[in-house]
Amino acid sequence: MIPEVFIHPTANVAESAVIGAGTKIWINVQIREDAVVGDNCILAKDVYVDAEVTIGDRCKVQNGVSVYSGVRLGDDVFVGPHVSFTNDRIPRAFNATWEIIETVVENGASIGANATIVCGVTIGEFAMVAAGSVVTRDVPPYTLVMGSPARPVSRIDRMGHRVEGDLS
């Protein structure tokens, strides 16, 4: 039996969006045209998913997150409350040469509350971004980063526990 999709009555989901089996879309979520949300995801209150965004399977996107065009989340990604993704390196109200810059969050990565992810970076598999961090460059797989700008602090395992090992 295929699990049903739940879409709260206050959510606004574009007809061209693809929503995977078992996914739950909660209060005031907006999902734009041609976005893809995988199976068994949870999109919490006030989440915004821009056009053509891809969210993998079993992702959890917490309250108040905006996932803008150019962002791609892998499978099993956690995005904490009020995380900010950008998609423009030179933001201006009017810019005729504006282009979307891709940001990738690989499988199993976690991003803590209120972190800012500057466009054009890749957050590696099972990496962890500490709450409040500002990510301005790639995060290697299995690495905990924190601060502003975010800097590597330690190696971690799949569950996010610190492990011994060289950061290079």
Buried (B, 14 or more C-beta within 10 A) or exposed (E): EEEEBEBBEEBEBBEEBEBBEBBBBBEBBBBBEBBBBBBBBBBBBBBBBBBBBBBBBBBBBBBBBBBBBBBBBBBBBBBBBBBBBBBBEEEEEEEEEEEBBEBBBBBBBBBBBBBBBBBBBBBBBBBBBBBBBBBEEBBBBBBBBBEEEBEBBBBBEEEBEEEEEEEE
